[in-house]
Amino acid sequence: MKMTPFAARFTAAAMLLCASAAFSQQPPQPPSTNAPPPIQPAPPIPANAPHAADIKAARAAAEAWIQLLDSGRFDQAYEQMGQAARAQISQDEWKARLKTARARSGKLESRIFQNTDYTTQVKGAPVGQYVVLEYICTFATHDTARETIVMAKNNMGWHVAGFAVD
């Protein structure tokens, strides 16, 4: 399968590293103690759509993972990322960057599903099965941001291969 333009924008290393820079222009905000708002449901995937089962499973895994970030469980989110993604950044650096980014962005106000793309090629990664998910988020101190989660499938199921906020 040829790599789509949507999927071509991402590499696992670049995605992990850009999450902390996304809100660097905003002043730090105290962490919220309130639960994050739910993710707006995505439209259903038609059962006869190509790769429907894979997209559905990857989306469920991605949304469970992003809830770990939203609840501040950065260590657990790191542990659930794929091995290649973890090799790009240490757990301590991951946690520090996310804490800084989340403090600057303020409280998550909404997360709306925008797009999904199944592909077998992601720039900088081996040929495999990938689902790229995109959400538009609104934060208290940052009008909107695009979150992109790249999910990769291995023999254990779907796991996070990349994450970016821009």
Secondary structure, 3 states (H helix, E strand, C coil): CCCCHHHHCCCHHHHHHHCCCCCCCCCCCCCCCCCCCCCECCCCCCCCCCCHHHHHHHHHHHHHHHHHHHCCCHHHHHHHECHHHHCCCCHHHHHHHHHHHHHHHCCEEEEEEEEEEEECCCCCCCCCCEEEEEEEEEECCEEEEEEEEEEEEECCEEEEEEEEEC
